[in-house]
């Protein structure tokens, strides 16, 4: 069917190194990871804190290829049934170390998990 083809396309894209889509999260194409559940629980605790905050932004800073995007998206996806959620990407450059002869620059992706209480 058309839906099955779309699901396979999203799964293939994720397994080929693309960021996981929300469709792939719905069909659990990612591997379960304890850190994702821990992030989800931390976000839940932030939202349940008193006094009630209208929104919370959590930055998940991770090296490229480390699974941080997938972990952040999984946590947000699992909370999306309870809160309006969004994932915002921002690429930054960070100098890891430098001296007069060597400069090491890496690209670090920052994933901001935005969870709002309505």
Chimera marker file (.cmm) of the C-alpha trace (Angstrom):
<marker_set name="trace">
<marker id="1" x="0.000" y="0.000" z="0.000" r="1" g="1" b="0" radius="0.5"/>
<marker id="2" x="0.998" y="3.660" z="-0.244" r="1" g="1" b="0" radius="0.5"/>
<marker id="3" x="1.363" y="3.973" z="3.540" r="1" g="1" b="0" radius="0.5"/>
<marker id="4" x="3.586" y="0.885" z="3.759" r="1" g="1" b="0" radius="0.5"/>
<marker id="5" x="5.811" y="2.289" z="0.997" r="1" g="1" b="0" radius="0.5"/>
<marker id="6" x="6.096" y="5.590" z="2.864" r="1" g="1" b="0" radius="0.5"/>
<marker id="7" x="6.964" y="3.782" z="6.105" r="1" g="1" b="0" radius="0.5"/>
<marker id="8" x="9.666" y="1.741" z="4.331" r="1" g="1" b="0" radius="0.5"/>
<marker id="9" x="11.065" y="4.910" z="2.734" r="1" g="1" b="0" radius="0.5"/>
<marker id="10" x="11.344" y="6.611" z="6.144" r="1" g="1" b="0" radius="0.5"/>
<marker id="11" x="12.889" y="3.515" z="7.702" r="1" g="1" b="0" radius="0.5"/>
<marker id="12" x="15.422" y="3.228" z="4.885" r="1" g="1" b="0" radius="0.5"/>
<marker id="13" x="16.334" y="6.920" z="5.197" r="1" g="1" b="0" radius="0.5"/>
<marker id="14" x="16.914" y="6.551" z="8.952" r="1" g="1" b="0" radius="0.5"/>
<marker id="15" x="18.949" y="3.360" z="8.580" r="1" g="1" b="0" radius="0.5"/>
<marker id="16" x="20.999" y="5.128" z="5.883" r="1" g="1" b="0" radius="0.5"/>
<marker id="17" x="22.076" y="7.838" z="8.323" r="1" g="1" b="0" radius="0.5"/>
<marker id="18" x="19.364" y="10.479" z="7.989" r="1" g="1" b="0" radius="0.5"/>
<marker id="19" x="17.805" y="11.932" z="11.159" r="1" g="1" b="0" radius="0.5"/>
<marker id="20" x="14.869" y="9.875" z="12.340" r="1" g="1" b="0" radius="0.5"/>
<marker id="21" x="11.459" y="11.122" z="11.224" r="1" g="1" b="0" radius="0.5"/>
<marker id="22" x="8.419" y="11.222" z="13.450" r="1" g="1" b="0" radius="0.5"/>
<marker id="23" x="6.876" y="8.550" z="11.218" r="1" g="1" b="0" radius="0.5"/>
<marker id="24" x="9.854" y="6.287" z="11.952" r="1" g="1" b="0" radius="0.5"/>
<marker id="25" x="9.461" y="7.017" z="15.655" r="1" g="1" b="0" radius="0.5"/>
<marker id="26" x="5.794" y="6.054" z="15.458" r="1" g="1" b="0" radius="0.5"/>
<marker id="27" x="6.792" y="2.685" z="13.993" r="1" g="1" b="0" radius="0.5"/>
<marker id="28" x="9.754" y="2.245" z="16.390" r="1" g="1" b="0" radius="0.5"/>
<marker id="29" x="12.514" y="2.096" z="13.786" r="1" g="1" b="0" radius="0.5"/>
<marker id="30" x="14.986" y="3.204" z="16.465" r="1" g="1" b="0" radius="0.5"/>
<marker id="31" x="16.512" y="0.941" z="19.100" r="1" g="1" b="0" radius="0.5"/>
<marker id="32" x="15.216" y="1.426" z="22.654" r="1" g="1" b="0" radius="0.5"/>
<marker id="33" x="17.767" y="3.353" z="24.727" r="1" g="1" b="0" radius="0.5"/>
<marker id="34" x="17.686" y="3.992" z="28.452" r="1" g="1" b="0" radius="0.5"/>
<marker id="35" x="19.033" y="7.512" z="27.993" r="1" g="1" b="0" radius="0.5"/>
<marker id="36" x="15.971" y="8.437" z="25.890" r="1" g="1" b="0" radius="0.5"/>
<marker id="37" x="13.662" y="7.282" z="28.662" r="1" g="1" b="0" radius="0.5"/>
<marker id="38" x="15.750" y="9.191" z="31.212" r="1" g="1" b="0" radius="0.5"/>
<marker id="39" x="15.501" y="12.360" z="29.105" r="1" g="1" b="0" radius="0.5"/>
<marker id="40" x="11.753" y="11.864" z="28.780" r="1" g="1" b="0" radius="0.5"/>
<marker id="41" x="11.392" y="11.463" z="32.546" r="1" g="1" b="0" radius="0.5"/>
<marker id="42" x="13.474" y="14.607" z="33.139" r="1" g="1" b="0" radius="0.5"/>
<marker id="43" x="11.291" y="16.566" z="30.714" r="1" g="1" b="0" radius="0.5"/>
<marker id="44" x="8.173" y="15.217" z="32.424" r="1" g="1" b="0" radius="0.5"/>
<marker id="45" x="9.498" y="16.291" z="35.832" r="1" g="1" b="0" radius="0.5"/>
<marker id="46" x="10.237" y="19.767" z="34.488" r="1" g="1" b="0" radius="0.5"/>
<marker id="47" x="6.676" y="20.048" z="33.175" r="1" g="1" b="0" radius="0.5"/>
<marker id="48" x="5.118" y="18.783" z="36.403" r="1" g="1" b="0" radius="0.5"/>
<marker id="49" x="7.114" y="21.198" z="38.564" r="1" g="1" b="0" radius="0.5"/>
<marker id="50" x="5.226" y="23.799" z="40.591" r="1" g="1" b="0" radius="0.5"/>
<marker id="51" x="4.670" y="26.621" z="39.923" r="1" g="1" b="0" radius="0.5"/>
<marker id="52" x="3.641" y="25.577" z="36.432" r="1" g="1" b="0" radius="0.5"/>
<marker id="53" x="5.937" y="26.896" z="33.707" r="1" g="1" b="0" radius="0.5"/>
<marker id="54" x="4.246" y="27.741" z="30.381" r="1" g="1" b="0" radius="0.5"/>
<marker id="55" x="7.061" y="26.087" z="28.424" r="1" g="1" b="0" radius="0.5"/>
<marker id="56" x="10.422" y="24.422" z="28.837" r="1" g="1" b="0" radius="0.5"/>
<marker id="57" x="13.385" y="24.339" z="26.482" r="1" g="1" b="0" radius="0.5"/>
<marker id="58" x="16.034" y="21.667" z="27.021" r="1" g="1" b="0" radius="0.5"/>
<marker id="59" x="19.192" y="21.597" z="24.923" r="1" g="1" b="0" radius="0.5"/>
<marker id="60" x="20.642" y="18.187" z="24.139" r="1" g="1" b="0" radius="0.5"/>
<marker id="61" x="24.211" y="18.887" z="23.080" r="1" g="1" b="0" radius="0.5"/>
<marker id="62" x="25.943" y="15.961" z="21.444" r="1" g="1" b="0" radius="0.5"/>
<marker id="63" x="28.640" y="15.137" z="18.910" r="1" g="1" b="0" radius="0.5"/>
<marker id="64" x="27.456" y="14.394" z="15.362" r="1" g="1" b="0" radius="0.5"/>
<marker id="65" x="26.677" y="10.715" z="14.903" r="1" g="1" b="0" radius="0.5"/>
<marker id="66" x="26.295" y="10.111" z="18.631" r="1" g="1" b="0" radius="0.5"/>
<marker id="67" x="22.555" y="9.457" z="18.483" r="1" g="1" b="0" radius="0.5"/>
<marker id="68" x="21.551" y="12.642" z="20.287" r="1" g="1" b="0" radius="0.5"/>
<marker id="69" x="19.028" y="13.700" z="17.647" r="1" g="1" b="0" radius="0.5"/>
<marker id="70" x="17.323" y="10.308" z="17.760" r="1" g="1" b="0" radius="0.5"/>
<marker id="71" x="17.297" y="10.290" z="21.564" r="1" g="1" b="0" radius="0.5"/>
<marker id="72" x="15.855" y="13.815" z="21.766" r="1" g="1" b="0" radius="0.5"/>
<marker id="73" x="13.238" y="13.094" z="19.116" r="1" g="1" b="0" radius="0.5"/>
<marker id="74" x="12.230" y="9.845" z="20.854" r="1" g="1" b="0" radius="0.5"/>
<marker id="75" x="11.739" y="11.627" z="24.169" r="1" g="1" b="0" radius="0.5"/>
<marker id="76" x="9.723" y="14.414" z="22.550" r="1" g="1" b="0" radius="0.5"/>
<marker id="77" x="7.666" y="11.929" z="20.502" r="1" g="1" b="0" radius="0.5"/>
<marker id="78" x="6.781" y="9.947" z="23.618" r="1" g="1" b="0" radius="0.5"/>
<marker id="79" x="5.679" y="13.155" z="25.392" r="1" g="1" b="0" radius="0.5"/>
<marker id="80" x="3.708" y="14.472" z="22.413" r="1" g="1" b="0" radius="0.5"/>
<marker id="81" x="0.578" y="12.631" z="23.513" r="1" g="1" b="0" radius="0.5"/>
<marker id="82" x="0.557" y="14.726" z="26.693" r="1" g="1" b="0" radius="0.5"/>
<marker id="83" x="2.044" y="18.091" z="25.630" r="1" g="1" b="0" radius="0.5"/>
<marker id="84" x="2.476" y="20.065" z="22.415" r="1" g="1" b="0" radius="0.5"/>
<marker id="85" x="6.097" y="19.381" z="21.428" r="1" g="1" b="0" radius="0.5"/>
<marker id="86" x="8.646" y="20.512" z="18.850" r="1" g="1" b="0" radius="0.5"/>
<marker id="87" x="12.289" y="19.836" z="18.051" r="1" g="1" b="0" radius="0.5"/>
<marker id="88" x="14.409" y="22.766" z="16.886" r="1" g="1" b="0" radius="0.5"/>
<marker id="89" x="17.844" y="22.233" z="15.317" r="1" g="1" b="0" radius="0.5"/>
<marker id="90" x="20.699" y="24.670" z="15.493" r="1" g="1" b="0" radius="0.5"/>
<marker id="91" x="24.214" y="23.974" z="14.243" r="1" g="1" b="0" radius="0.5"/>
<marker id="92" x="27.037" y="25.604" z="16.115" r="1" g="1" b="0" radius="0.5"/>
<marker id="93" x="30.799" y="25.615" z="15.823" r="1" g="1" b="0" radius="0.5"/>
<marker id="94" x="32.795" y="24.940" z="18.932" r="1" g="1" b="0" radius="0.5"/>
<marker id="95" x="36.557" y="25.025" z="19.329" r="1" g="1" b="0" radius="0.5"/>
<marker id="96" x="37.579" y="21.977" z="21.329" r="1" g="1" b="0" radius="0.5"/>
<marker id="97" x="41.152" y="23.038" z="21.890" r="1" g="1" b="0" radius="0.5"/>
<marker id="98" x="43.557" y="25.466" z="20.337" r="1" g="1" b="0" radius="0.5"/>
<marker id="99" x="47.102" y="26.668" z="20.521" r="1" g="1" b="0" radius="0.5"/>
<marker id="100" x="49.216" y="28.673" z="18.126" r="1" g="1" b="0" radius="0.5"/>
<marker id="101" x="49.893" y="25.699" z="15.850" r="1" g="1" b="0" radius="0.5"/>
<marker id="102" x="46.802" y="23.505" z="16.022" r="1" g="1" b="0" radius="0.5"/>
<marker id="103" x="43.121" y="24.439" z="16.036" r="1" g="1" b="0" radius="0.5"/>
<marker id="104" x="40.517" y="21.703" z="16.217" r="1" g="1" b="0" radius="0.5"/>
<marker id="105" x="37.038" y="22.776" z="15.200" r="1" g="1" b="0" radius="0.5"/>
<marker id="106" x="34.116" y="20.384" z="15.356" r="1" g="1" b="0" radius="0.5"/>
<marker id="107" x="30.499" y="20.774" z="14.390" r="1" g="1" b="0" radius="0.5"/>
<marker id="108" x="28.172" y="20.096" z="17.273" r="1" g="1" b="0" radius="0.5"/>
<marker id="109" x="24.451" y="19.833" z="16.728" r="1" g="1" b="0" radius="0.5"/>
<marker id="110" x="22.257" y="21.255" z="19.434" r="1" g="1" b="0" radius="0.5"/>
<marker id="111" x="18.767" y="19.824" z="19.654" r="1" g="1" b="0" radius="0.5"/>
<marker id="112" x="16.324" y="21.959" z="21.587" r="1" g="1" b="0" radius="0.5"/>
<marker id="113" x="13.334" y="20.075" z="22.944" r="1" g="1" b="0" radius="0.5"/>
<marker id="114" x="10.458" y="22.477" z="23.395" r="1" g="1" b="0" radius="0.5"/>
<marker id="115" x="7.581" y="21.171" z="25.475" r="1" g="1" b="0" radius="0.5"/>
<marker id="116" x="4.662" y="23.477" z="26.275" r="1" g="1" b="0" radius="0.5"/>
<marker id="117" x="1.890" y="23.181" z="28.813" r="1" g="1" b="0" radius="0.5"/>
<marker id="118" x="-1.516" y="24.310" z="27.618" r="1" g="1" b="0" radius="0.5"/>
<link id1="1" id2="2" r="1" g="1" b="0" radius="0.2"/>
<link id1="2" id2="3" r="1" g="1" b="0" radius="0.2"/>
<link id1="3" id2="4" r="1" g="1" b="0" radius="0.2"/>
<link id1="4" id2="5" r="1" g="1" b="0" radius="0.2"/>
<link id1="5" id2="6" r="1" g="1" b="0" radius="0.2"/>
<link id1="6" id2="7" r="1" g="1" b="0" radius="0.2"/>
<link id1="7" id2="8" r="1" g="1" b="0" radius="0.2"/>
<link id1="8" id2="9" r="1" g="1" b="0" radius="0.2"/>
<link id1="9" id2="10" r="1" g="1" b="0" radius="0.2"/>
<link id1="10" id2="11" r="1" g="1" b="0" radius="0.2"/>
<link id1="11" id2="12" r="1" g="1" b="0" radius="0.2"/>
<link id1="12" id2="13" r="1" g="1" b="0" radius="0.2"/>
<link id1="13" id2="14" r="1" g="1" b="0" radius="0.2"/>
<link id1="14" id2="15" r="1" g="1" b="0" radius="0.2"/>
<link id1="15" id2="16" r="1" g="1" b="0" radius="0.2"/>
<link id1="16" id2="17" r="1" g="1" b="0" radius="0.2"/>
<link id1="17" id2="18" r="1" g="1" b="0" radius="0.2"/>
<link id1="18" id2="19" r="1" g="1" b="0" radius="0.2"/>
<link id1="19" id2="20" r="1" g="1" b="0" radius="0.2"/>
<link id1="20" id2="21" r="1" g="1" b="0" radius="0.2"/>
<link id1="21" id2="22" r="1" g="1" b="0" radius="0.2"/>
<link id1="22" id2="23" r="1" g="1" b="0" radius="0.2"/>
<link id1="23" id2="24" r="1" g="1" b="0" radius="0.2"/>
<link id1="24" id2="25" r="1" g="1" b="0" radius="0.2"/>
<link id1="25" id2="26" r="1" g="1" b="0" radius="0.2"/>
<link id1="26" id2="27" r="1" g="1" b="0" radius="0.2"/>
<link id1="27" id2="28" r="1" g="1" b="0" radius="0.2"/>
<link id1="28" id2="29" r="1" g="1" b="0" radius="0.2"/>
<link id1="29" id2="30" r="1" g="1" b="0" radius="0.2"/>
<link id1="30" id2="31" r="1" g="1" b="0" radius="0.2"/>
<link id1="31" id2="32" r="1" g="1" b="0" radius="0.2"/>
<link id1="32" id2="33" r="1" g="1" b="0" radius="0.2"/>
<link id1="33" id2="34" r="1" g="1" b="0" radius="0.2"/>
<link id1="34" id2="35" r="1" g="1" b="0" radius="0.2"/>
<link id1="35" id2="36" r="1" g="1" b="0" radius="0.2"/>
<link id1="36" id2="37" r="1" g="1" b="0" radius="0.2"/>
<link id1="37" id2="38" r="1" g="1" b="0" radius="0.2"/>
<link id1="38" id2="39" r="1" g="1" b="0" radius="0.2"/>
<link id1="39" id2="40" r="1" g="1" b="0" radius="0.2"/>
<link id1="40" id2="41" r="1" g="1" b="0" radius="0.2"/>
<link id1="41" id2="42" r="1" g="1" b="0" radius="0.2"/>
<link id1="42" id2="43" r="1" g="1" b="0" radius="0.2"/>
<link id1="43" id2="44" r="1" g="1" b="0" radius="0.2"/>
<link id1="44" id2="45" r="1" g="1" b="0" radius="0.2"/>
<link id1="45" id2="46" r="1" g="1" b="0" radius="0.2"/>
<link id1="46" id2="47" r="1" g="1" b="0" radius="0.2"/>
<link id1="47" id2="48" r="1" g="1" b="0" radius="0.2"/>
<link id1="48" id2="49" r="1" g="1" b="0" radius="0.2"/>
<link id1="49" id2="50" r="1" g="1" b="0" radius="0.2"/>
<link id1="50" id2="51" r="1" g="1" b="0" radius="0.2"/>
<link id1="51" id2="52" r="1" g="1" b="0" radius="0.2"/>
<link id1="52" id2="53" r="1" g="1" b="0" radius="0.2"/>
<link id1="53" id2="54" r="1" g="1" b="0" radius="0.2"/>
<link id1="54" id2="55" r="1" g="1" b="0" radius="0.2"/>
<link id1="55" id2="56" r="1" g="1" b="0" radius="0.2"/>
<link id1="56" id2="57" r="1" g="1" b="0" radius="0.2"/>
<link id1="57" id2="58" r="1" g="1" b="0" radius="0.2"/>
<link id1="58" id2="59" r="1" g="1" b="0" radius="0.2"/>
<link id1="59" id2="60" r="1" g="1" b="0" radius="0.2"/>
<link id1="60" id2="61" r="1" g="1" b="0" radius="0.2"/>
<link id1="61" id2="62" r="1" g="1" b="0" radius="0.2"/>
<link id1="62" id2="63" r="1" g="1" b="0" radius="0.2"/>
<link id1="63" id2="64" r="1" g="1" b="0" radius="0.2"/>
<link id1="64" id2="65" r="1" g="1" b="0" radius="0.2"/>
<link id1="65" id2="66" r="1" g="1" b="0" radius="0.2"/>
<link id1="66" id2="67" r="1" g="1" b="0" radius="0.2"/>
<link id1="67" id2="68" r="1" g="1" b="0" radius="0.2"/>
<link id1="68" id2="69" r="1" g="1" b="0" radius="0.2"/>
<link id1="69" id2="70" r="1" g="1" b="0" radius="0.2"/>
<link id1="70" id2="71" r="1" g="1" b="0" radius="0.2"/>
<link id1="71" id2="72" r="1" g="1" b="0" radius="0.2"/>
<link id1="72" id2="73" r="1" g="1" b="0" radius="0.2"/>
<link id1="73" id2="74" r="1" g="1" b="0" radius="0.2"/>
<link id1="74" id2="75" r="1" g="1" b="0" radius="0.2"/>
<link id1="75" id2="76" r="1" g="1" b="0" radius="0.2"/>
<link id1="76" id2="77" r="1" g="1" b="0" radius="0.2"/>
<link id1="77" id2="78" r="1" g="1" b="0" radius="0.2"/>
<link id1="78" id2="79" r="1" g="1" b="0" radius="0.2"/>
<link id1="79" id2="80" r="1" g="1" b="0" radius="0.2"/>
<link id1="80" id2="81" r="1" g="1" b="0" radius="0.2"/>
<link id1="81" id2="82" r="1" g="1" b="0" radius="0.2"/>
<link id1="82" id2="83" r="1" g="1" b="0" radius="0.2"/>
<link id1="83" id2="84" r="1" g="1" b="0" radius="0.2"/>
<link id1="84" id2="85" r="1" g="1" b="0" radius="0.2"/>
<link id1="85" id2="86" r="1" g="1" b="0" radius="0.2"/>
<link id1="86" id2="87" r="1" g="1" b="0" radius="0.2"/>
<link id1="87" id2="88" r="1" g="1" b="0" radius="0.2"/>
<link id1="88" id2="89" r="1" g="1" b="0" radius="0.2"/>
<link id1="89" id2="90" r="1" g="1" b="0" radius="0.2"/>
<link id1="90" id2="91" r="1" g="1" b="0" radius="0.2"/>
<link id1="91" id2="92" r="1" g="1" b="0" radius="0.2"/>
<link id1="92" id2="93" r="1" g="1" b="0" radius="0.2"/>
<link id1="93" id2="94" r="1" g="1" b="0" radius="0.2"/>
<link id1="94" id2="95" r="1" g="1" b="0" radius="0.2"/>
<link id1="95" id2="96" r="1" g="1" b="0" radius="0.2"/>
<link id1="96" id2="97" r="1" g="1" b="0" radius="0.2"/>
<link id1="97" id2="98" r="1" g="1" b="0" radius="0.2"/>
<link id1="98" id2="99" r="1" g="1" b="0" radius="0.2"/>
<link id1="99" id2="100" r="1" g="1" b="0" radius="0.2"/>
<link id1="100" id2="101" r="1" g="1" b="0" radius="0.2"/>
<link id1="101" id2="102" r="1" g="1" b="0" radius="0.2"/>
<link id1="102" id2="103" r="1" g="1" b="0" radius="0.2"/>
<link id1="103" id2="104" r="1" g="1" b="0" radius="0.2"/>
<link id1="104" id2="105" r="1" g="1" b="0" radius="0.2"/>
<link id1="105" id2="106" r="1" g="1" b="0" radius="0.2"/>
<link id1="106" id2="107" r="1" g="1" b="0" radius="0.2"/>
<link id1="107" id2="108" r="1" g="1" b="0" radius="0.2"/>
<link id1="108" id2="109" r="1" g="1" b="0" radius="0.2"/>
<link id1="109" id2="110" r="1" g="1" b="0" radius="0.2"/>
<link id1="110" id2="111" r="1" g="1" b="0" radius="0.2"/>
<link id1="111" id2="112" r="1" g="1" b="0" radius="0.2"/>
<link id1="112" id2="113" r="1" g="1" b="0" radius="0.2"/>
<link id1="113" id2="114" r="1" g="1" b="0" radius="0.2"/>
<link id1="114" id2="115" r="1" g="1" b="0" radius="0.2"/>
<link id1="115" id2="116" r="1" g="1" b="0" radius="0.2"/>
<link id1="116" id2="117" r="1" g="1" b="0" radius="0.2"/>
<link id1="117" id2="118" r="1" g="1" b="0" radius="0.2"/>
</marker_set>
